[in-house]
Amino acid sequence: MKKQIVILGLGLIGGSLAMALRSFEDYEIVGVDRDGATLAFAREHAAADRVTDDAGAAIQTADVVFLCLHPRGIVDFLTAHRDRFKAGALVTDVCGIKTAILEAAQILPPEVDFIGCHPMAGKETSGIFHADPELFRGAHFILTPQKGNTPEHLGLMERIAAHLGCRDVVKTTPERHDAIIAYTSQVMHILAVAVCDDPDLFQCRGFEGGSFRDCTRVAALDVPLWTELFSMNAPALTRVLRTLEDNLRTYREVLEAGDPAALARKLERSAARKRQMNLE
Amino acid sequence: MKKQIVILGLGLIGGSLAMALRSFEDYEIVGVDRDGATLAFAREHAAADRVTDDAGAAIQTADVVFLCLHPRGIVDFLTAHRDRFKAGALVTDVCGIKTAILEAAQILPPEVDFIGCHPMAGKETSGIFHADPELFRGAHFILTPQKGNTPEHLGLMERIAAHLGCRDVVKTTPERHDAIIAYTSQVMHILAVAVCDDPDLFQCRGFEGGSFRDCTRVAALDVPLWTELFSMNAPALTRVLRTLEDNLRTYREVLEAGDPAALARKLERSAARKRQMNLE
């Protein structure tokens, strides 16, 4: 029998992952979802070698399980199915927050290995209908390894990242992940929705340029998913939000002071930070 | 003698405009700049039919003059050269603010026609070295016509917009332009620099995704240019900034209240606005 990777939850991320992993080594890819339309789409588009709605059965024979559910769904699934995973299996996930997931994974028996994972890829749409095996190309593949993870499983995750076309594998702690992601991802999404709350939103047709489209691109977000991601990382997120509010206020104050030289100095400092950052 | 379009200032926008207009009808395109390296680059890359550093001479024979300088540069140039434009000429510009420019243009003699223009295109780089004749493709081409503009000149601007590949021609008043642009463009740039002011900026390598790259893309901005654009539109800009600060604060407060249902309702409302906006 072939080794199996079970992808649990065939949404945008899970569906894309299944499609991308179909050509990974000699694993059989099993897709699991409860939604009929999702399963039908996955079957029609051969998103996995096999699809099923029976998660409990699927994980019993799985060598690797990717939990691609919403955060609470992952926590609940681990609790409900803790004893059904195969001994020696690797369980991992794709969730955008890590501390709560790693805490929930403590419930697993010692013979099941859990490695937290967050491939930093996404789209402003959701569901398998928008899935794309190329979704992860160029993305950071973040892992939060813990004591007891086997070198074989860590090596497997590295090979998966390479197969997906990820830019690199970044290893960190769950706490550090959540603190930084509050800044690099969560606040960007809060910004996008807050910009759309401006009363002039619908007056601005015909006046948008690239910067407006870019900033608001992610505003039509998946509300249940992001409600959980934000709520489960609220302390870090509110800290970053407060810093951003302060930074915006100081820009407003220098504008109100009517001192172009001071404004230029301030802009020079920020622009220099961006150039130094040089993300490309 | 062929009709002439003079492009005054061969930066990113002026350089791109010159390149794009070389194939426009039967006009001769004359590029003007004071910078030797810019002129040399323009010559080598045939960015215009002819280049010169003598602005005063060039505008005397020009049928159309595009002022592609920084805002204060445009104001100063109009004041210094008001009597050198050819009678019947069209003078226009590409500046990102319009009220101050249109006020300055009042100084022109009645036989010179001024139409304010703002093609909403740009890049996070500056200078002719990054110029691209395709820069304007898909962009809004905003005009602020005034009483006395000739139908011939308005028609000419429409044909130029079409030739550049602009998405549409949007006509408005200078005041409305500046109020809306404070929201759709200027605040996006303040956001980008304010996000880069976060003390964790340099800790976030390895954790950036598309939303962070998109939001901070424009942060390494042209400081002298944006200092003028912001300063000369400060009342509108500070008003929009205050609204954004309020909208961010209410998001932070609902997060701090620890009420996921209230957060979900708020996100649903913002996301619905974005979907309704549907900029694509």
Interface residues (C-beta under 8 A of the other chain):
Chain A: M120 A121 G122 A139 H140 I142 D168 V170 H177 A179 I180 I181 Y183 T184 S185 V187 M188 H189 I190 L191 A192 V193 A194 V195 C196 D197 D198 P199 D200 L201 F202 Q203 C204 R205 G206 F207 E208 G209 G210 S211 F212 R213 D214 C215 T216 R217 V218 A219 A220 L221 V223 P224 W226 T227 E228 F230 S231 A234 L237 T238 V240 L241 R242 T243 L244 E245 N247 L248 R249 Y251 R252 L255 E256 G258 P260 L263 A264 L267 E268 R269 S270 A271 R273 K274 R275 Q276 M277 L279
Chain B: M120 A121 G122 A139 H140 I142 D168 V170 T172 H177 A179 I180 I181 Y183 T184 S185 V187 M188 H189 I190 L191 A192 V193 A194 V195 C196 D197 D198 P199 D200 L201 F202 Q203 C204 R205 G206 F207 E208 G209 G210 S211 F212 R213 D214 C215 T216 R217 V218 A219 A220 L221 V223 P224 W226 T227 E228 F230 S231 A234 L237 T238 V240 L241 R242 T243 L244 E245 N247 L248 R249 Y251 R252 L255 E256 G258 P260 L263 A264 L267 E268 R269 S270 A271 R273 K274 R275 Q276 M277 L279
